[in-house]
Amino acid sequence: MTLLSRLTANWPSHWPLQPLPSQKWAAQKPTYAGADPKLISAALERAQARPSGNWFVVAASREVRGDRPLGVRIGGVELVAWREEDGTVRVGPGACPHLGAPMALAAVDCGELVCRWHGLRLGARSGPGWAVHPVHDDGVLVWARLDDVGGEEPTDAPVVPARPAGAVLDAVTTLTGVCEPEDIVANRLDPWHGAWFHPYSFQKLTVDSAPAVTDVAESDDRFLVTVTFKVGPGLGVPVRAEFVCPEPRTVVMRIVEGEGVGSVVETHATPRGTDRDGRPRTAVIEAVVAGSDRPGFTVATRLAPAIRPAMAAAATRLWRDDLDYAERRYALRAR
């Protein structure tokens, strides 16, 4: 018996890290039978029917600063975001109402934008051609309500998923692809592809339950998955997680059993508009919000600035692959 096999044989079952047997990728059990296209399409259709209140994720909360503006496009609308002196987030039009200068290049002075072309000062007060949008800052993400883009009945606040209470560690990553929001959501409503498409991150993935195609109660409209997150050579963290859609452009993976219960990965799809070739572009803004009652987790939260880049890098690697999936889905539909 080798040293590794002896360690594995005596490995405590209650430890969050568990040994993973080596597995040949092609020897996995196929999952195509479970990934019924009708089932995924039905779950997507139900998600798209839920109200959003016209709220769109703009960016990570820490990206919106008080010393310089942030320019973004949502639904083809040019916007600018910044913070006032007291930290309040504002989102306004991206073009100066005077002669159309880009306000993303404006200076921020005393909590207001100052246009670099002619010095026009713009802030929370409305004026001809200038009005800020309703904004929600939940501490992880900044949302803006764009009624002309959403076209729904507006609501006072967005549908922000429940997150772990107490000390948390969060990281946000953003990537953009040639697809529509529904393609991003459809990717997440196909958990069966996880261990096949991302063998560097997932192993031993099984979909324990999935919603039916029709007559699905709201409480049953979720995918329940058992999976092991790989964290190093031969080691992983086994958990049970659910996938739910609280609104049409958001999919939430929440750990319901195992290490980090209550921790979430929120995948938000924000339409940017079309590119020069008329193709739709959509941003994936993914927020990982982790929590744990283990004593060592408090220490980890104090090291958040050093840990966040690694968390974001892991999410970026996953979404570089998953954007291929989403873009391919759009390309086939566009034909």
N, C-alpha and C positions, 0 to 999 in steps of 0.2 A: 504494500500500500504506500502510495506517495504521500509526501507531506501535505500537498494540496488536498488530496482525498481525505486524509485524516482530519484536517481543519474543517472541511466541509461536513464530514460526518458528525462532528461535535459542535457544529455552529448553533448558537442559541436561537431558537425560533422567534423569540420576542425582540430581537434586535431589528432596527429599521433596515439596516443593510443586510442583504441576503446574497449568498453565492449564486451565480448564474452558470448553468452548464453551457459548454460550448455547443453551438448549434449551426449547422450548415443552412445558409439562407434558403436554398431551394428545397430543403427538406421540411420546411414549415407546412403546417396544414393549410391548404388553400381556403380563402375566405370569400371567394366570389359568389358562392351560393347564398351566403347571408346578406351580402351587399346588393340586395334587390334594387334595381334602378327605380321601380315604382315606389318602393318604401322610402327611399331617399328623397324622391321628388315630392311625395306626399308630405313628408316632414318639412321640406323646404316651403311648400305652398302654405302650410299652416303658420310657419314662422313669418312669412311675408304678409299674412293677413293680420298680424298683431299690430296695434298702434305704436308709433314711435313718438308722436307728439311733435314731429318735425325736428327732433334733436339729432345732431350729428357730432361725432367725436372729432375735435379739432386737432389735438396733439396731447402729448404728455404734459401734465401740470407743470413739471419743472422746466419744460421747454419754453413756457411763456414767462418772460422775464420783465423786470422793471427798468432795465438799462438799454434795451433795444427791442424793436418790434419783431414779430414773427409773421411772415407772409405765407398764406395757404390758399388753395382753391378747393371749394366744395360745390359739387354739382355745377361746375363751370363758373361759379361766382368767385371773384377775387376778394379775399378778406385779409385783414391784418389784426393780430392779437397782441396785447401788451398788458402790463400791470400798472395800476395807479400807485401812488406813494404808499398807500395803506395796504397794498397787496391785492386789491380787487382786480379781477381780470375783466378786460374789455375786449370786445370783438366788433370791428366796424368794417366799412367798405375798404377795399384795397386800393382804390383810386382816389386821389385828392379831388374834391368837388370843384376846385377852381379850374385846373387845366389837365387833370388826369394823371398827375405824377404818382409813381408807385409809393404808397405809404409804408410798404415793407422796408423802404430805405430811409424813412423819416427818422429824425432824432426824437428821443424821449426826454422831455424836460418837465419837471414838477408833475409827473404823472400824465402828461398830455403829449400827443404827437405834434411835431413841428415839421412841416413840409420843407424839404431841402430846396425846392424850386423857388418858392416865393415867401416862405416863412409863415404860411397859414397855420394857425394853431387849432388842433382838433382834439376833442375829448369826449366825455360822456354826454355833453349837451348836444341836442339835435339841432340841425340847421338845414338850409337848402342843400339837397343832395347828400346829406350826411346824417345817419342815424345808427347808433350802435344796436347790436342784436342782443336778445336775452342770452345770458351765459350761465353755465353751471360749472363750478370747479369742485370736484369731489375729493381733491387732494392727490389723486393719481392721474386723472384725465380731466381735460377741459372740454366741455360740450358747448355748442352754440345752436340756438333755435333759428332755423331758416324756413320760414313759412312758405316763401315763394318756391323753394326747392322741394320741400317735403310734400306740400299740397294736402296735408291732413288737418284734422282738427287739432289746434295747438294745445299743449299741456304746460303746466307751470314748471315742471321739472322732467328730466329724462328718466328712463327706466334704468337705474344704476343697479347692477347685480349685488346681492348680498356678499359681503367680504368678511374675512376672518376678523374677529374682534381682538383688541389688545395690540401688542407689538407686532408689526408686520414688516416684511421686506418686499419691496416692489421694484419692478423693472419694466420699462416700456420699450418696444421696438417697433419701427415703422418701415414698411416696404411697399412699393407700388408696382402694380402689374397691369397688363392689357386685358381687362375683364370687367365684369360688372359685380356689384355687391353680392348678388345671388350666387355667383360662382365661388366666392370666398366662403359663404355660409354653407353651400353644398359640400365643399371640401370637408368642413368640420362635422357635417352630418353623415359622414362616411368614416366611422371609426375603424372599419375593417381594414383600411389600407395602412394603418399605423406601423405594424411590425414588418410589413412587406416593403413599404416605401421609405421607412425611416428605421432601418435595422440598427443604426448607430445610436438611437435613442430609446427604442422600445423593444421589449421581448416578452414572450409568454402572454400575448394579448388575446383575450377572448371577449366577445360581446355577449354578456349574460342575458340582456333583454333589450328589445327595441320596440318602439311603438308600432301599432298596426297601421295599415294603410288608410283605413276609414274608421269612423266612430271612435275617436281617441279622446278620452277625458283629459282635461288640462293637466291634472296631477300625474297622468301616465305618459305624457308626451316628453319622454326622455330616453336616452340611450344609456344603459348601465354597462360599464366595461371593467374588467379586471386586467391589469397590466403591470408590468415591471419597468420602471424608469431606469435605464442604465446610467450609472454614475462613474464607472471606471471599468477597467479590464476585469471581467468575471464577477462584478458586483452590481447589484441593482436594488431598488426600493419598490417592493410590491405594494400596490394600492388598489382600491376600487373607486371608480369615478363615474360621475354622471355628466352627460352632455345635454344642455337645455338651451332654448332660444327665448329669452325674455322679450325680445322685440325683433323687427325684421332684419336688422343689420348687425346683430350681436349673437354670438354663440359662447356659452360659458361651460368650461370644464371645471367641475368642482369635486374635490376629493371627499368621499363620504365614508371611507374606511381606510385605516392604515395611517402611516406617518403623515402629519400635516393636515388632519381633518379640517375641512372648511376652507382650505387654500383654493384659490381659483386661478384659472387662466382665461382671461376675457379676450375674445377675438372680435374686434370691431371692424366693419367694412365701411369705409367712407368714400363715396364717389367723388372723384376729382374733376370730372368733365372729360372732354375728348381731346385727343392729341391732334397734331397737324394733319394726320391721315384720316381723321374722323372716328378713330377707334376709342372706345371708352377706357378710362383709366381709373383704377380703384386702389385706394390705400388700405393695407392691412395695418391696423394699429392694435398691437397685442400687448396686454398688460398682464404680467404675472404678479399676483399678490399672495405671498406665502405667509403663513402663520404657524406657530407651534407652541405647545406648553412646556417644551423641554427647556431646562435652565440655560443650556448653551445657546439657545436661539436668541436670547436677549443680547448676548455678546455679538452674535452675527448681525443683528440690526445696527449695532454701533459701527460695524465695519461695512455698512451698506455701500458707501461710495466705491469701495474696492471690490465688492461682490457683484454689484449691478452690471458691470461690463461683461462678466462671464455669463450672467443670466440672459442678458440681451443677445450675446453671441450665440447661445444655444437656440434661442427662439428664432434668430435670423437664419441659422442654418436650416432649421425645419421649414421656415417659410420660403426660403429660396427653392426648395423642392416643391412645396405645396402650391406656390404660385405657378409652377409648371403645370400642375394639375388643374388649377383654376383657369389659367390661360388656355389650356387645351380644351377644357369644357366650353369656354366662350367661343373659341375658334370653330368647334364643331357645330355649335348652335348658330353661329353667324353665317355658316355656309347655306 
